Every structure is written in structure tokens, then in C-alpha cells.
Amino acid sequence: MFLNYDSVADLSKAIEQPLEFPDKIPVKVFIKRLDLIHPAVSGNKWFKLRYNLIEAGEKGFDSLLTFGGAYSNHIYATAAAGRECGFKTIGLIRGEEHLPLNPTLEFAVNNGMRLVYVNRTEYRKKNLPEFEGWINKSFGNVYIIPEGGTNLLAVKGGSEIPSLIGSEFDIITTACGTAGTISGLAAGLKGDKKIIGFSVLRGGAFLINNAKRLIHNYSREDFNNWSINLDYHFGGYAKITRELILFIRQFEEINGVTLDPVYTGKMMYGIFDLARKGLFKEGKTIAALHTGGLQGIAGMEEKINGFLVS
Ligand SMILES: *Cc1c(COP(=O)(O)O)cnc(C)c1O
């Protein structure tokens, strides 16, 4: 019933491209195109899901259940990966149903995901034991993947990312939403090189604690070569500014690489801004992860265009 999981994503497609920026900066930056490994299970989401899918299959589950907002890259990826690997999928979506479905949720439904809407008050309880009881009562024996896909199996998957990078680098960067991916990078590098995460959330200090806990629980070690920068959230999760959108457009014109405004655009702006302020040692090489997320642009088009005409 279950596929060979290694045939889902094509890791050889994750090319490494040198980048140019609007102003000269004293470091070299290249981008690792994890967004190209699969049309829907793109970027970091494949790495976070992979060992969860294997575990679910080995334990005999036929359904996956997970959580997310209405524009979630994780919901989108789980629907697609679940279908390819032969699982039924259930998405508990924060908030009320809005019809017609937005492009993210329409894709999820077209890939067989059953959507169940959970109001915001209930949604906040999603990690409590009572909530898990409710899930099992309502949906039976389902393999539960936390919001954003972050658990220790996601850390395991993420720990394999650094070894896929063929070019030399001193620093690796990722956007952080739950800190699962940065924890994987730290676990994989085991104290080698430097890792910088960029929080895409306002009030992202809790991400540092999340990462500490995940890294410790996975590796049984605490590494000190990683940090999470909290300065480039642009107002909060999925909040954008005209400056950010113009940067993303200019970056795309120069490099031919599309970034999303929720995650990778904020990270790349952060790299550029820190570099032009001289906050990296001259001559260092940065590997910036393109963690995908381009599906989310469709749901933000109106907001983005609003900035460009005004
Ligand atoms: C989910 C996501 C992230 C955040 O990853 P975490 O492991 O939750 O920190 C970063 N970039 C993109 C494009 C994402 O979809």
C-alpha cells in the first residue's frame, strides 16, 4: 500500500545558485532551492513530513490528521504527500469556513483532504490531552502531526538538509515559523558552522525555547552555534510592508528566484540588511535555504497588489 518514500521528492532538483543583491554586500550568498524538490510537498515541508509518513505507515495508520491556518503551507504539503503515499488526510483548520475556498484549501480538498473547521478558542487547546481525546473520539485512530509539522521526527528529517549542500559555506539560514527546521539543521550540523534563523512572527522569542527543547530532546546535546533573529517579522505572521514587497520584486528581477512574502522573503531581507550593515564577517559564505511556500502567494495577491499600486 505504501510507496517508496524516497521517490516522492527529487532531491537532485535542489540546485545551488549564487545570489546578487540590490547593493554590494561583503559576503557571498547562495540559495539552496529546496522549493524545487516537489511541485507541492516543497521546501522544508518534505523533510519534516518524511519520517512522520514512514512512522505512520509502520504503525499501521491509514489516516493522518494535522492542523493549520487557512493558508498553511503545511496543510497543502500534507494533503499532497498523504495522497501520494496512500494515506487519508484530515486537516483541522483554524477559524470559520469561507466559501469559495481559498486556493490553499481548494488544493487540499482536491487532494482528498477532509477539512474540519475549529474555532479559535478551541484551536488554542489543540495540544492539550483533552483535545487529543476529542480527536480520537471524532476521527478514530489517526496519526497526529502537530501544527506546522514540528515534532522530533521532523527534526530528524531536517537534520539531513545540511548534508545535501554541495557548496562550501560558513553560515546556513532558514526562516522560522515553529523552529522545527532550524532545530533539524542544528541537530544535523552537531556544532559545526553557524546557523541563523529568522523569525517570521512578532514575539518570536518563544521560538528560541522551542528550538532549545527540540535540539536537546533529539540530540541529547545543546549546541551553541545557532541563533534566531527576531528583527525581521515585518509586523507579524503573514504581515507585509511595501518595503518587503519591493525587495522581493527587485530580488526576483536580479536573480530570477521567487520568494514568498510570509517566510523566505523576510529571511532574505534579513540577510541583506544584516550584510549591508556589516554584521557578518567579511568574505563569509552564506547558504540560504529556499524553504518553499510559493503556494501561499496566490492567497495574498490582493494584499500584495494593494501595496504596489498605492
Ligand atoms: C513552514 C515554513 C517555514 C518554517 O519552518 P519551521 O520548521 O516551522 O520553523 C519556513 N519557510 C517556509 C516556506 C515554510 O512553509
The ligand as an SDF file (V2000), in Angstrom:
LIG
                    3D

 15 15  0  0  0  0  0  0  0  0999 V2000
    6.7230   26.1610    7.3300 C   0  0  0  0  0  0  0  0  0  0  0  0
    7.7380   27.0320    6.6790 C   0  0  0  0  0  0  0  0  0  0  0  0
    8.8530   27.5370    7.3560 C   0  0  0  0  0  0  0  0  0  0  0  0
    9.0120   27.3990    8.8360 C   0  0  0  0  0  0  0  0  0  0  0  0
    9.5390   26.1860    9.2420 O   0  0  0  0  0  0  0  0  0  0  0  0
    9.5240   25.8240   10.7960 P   0  0  0  0  0  0  0  0  0  0  0  0
   10.0940   24.4590   10.8120 O   0  0  0  0  0  0  0  0  0  0  0  0
    8.0820   25.8160   11.2130 O   0  0  0  0  0  0  0  0  0  0  0  0
   10.2860   26.8170   11.5360 O   0  0  0  0  0  0  0  0  0  0  0  0
    9.7940   28.2510    6.6390 C   0  0  0  0  0  0  0  0  0  0  0  0
    9.6180   28.5070    5.3260 N   0  0  0  0  0  0  0  0  0  0  0  0
    8.5450   28.0710    4.6480 C   0  0  0  0  0  0  0  0  0  0  0  0
    8.4010   28.4350    3.2310 C   0  0  0  0  0  0  0  0  0  0  0  0
    7.5710   27.3290    5.2980 C   0  0  0  0  0  0  0  0  0  0  0  0
    6.4930   26.9140    4.6190 O   0  0  0  0  0  0  0  0  0  0  0  0
  1  2  1  0
  2  3  1  0
  2 14  2  0
  3  4  1  0
  3 10  2  0
  4  5  1  0
  5  6  1  0
  6  7  2  0
  6  8  1  0
  6  9  1  0
 10 11  1  0
 11 12  2  0
 12 13  1  0
 12 14  1  0
 14 15  1  0
M  END
$$$$
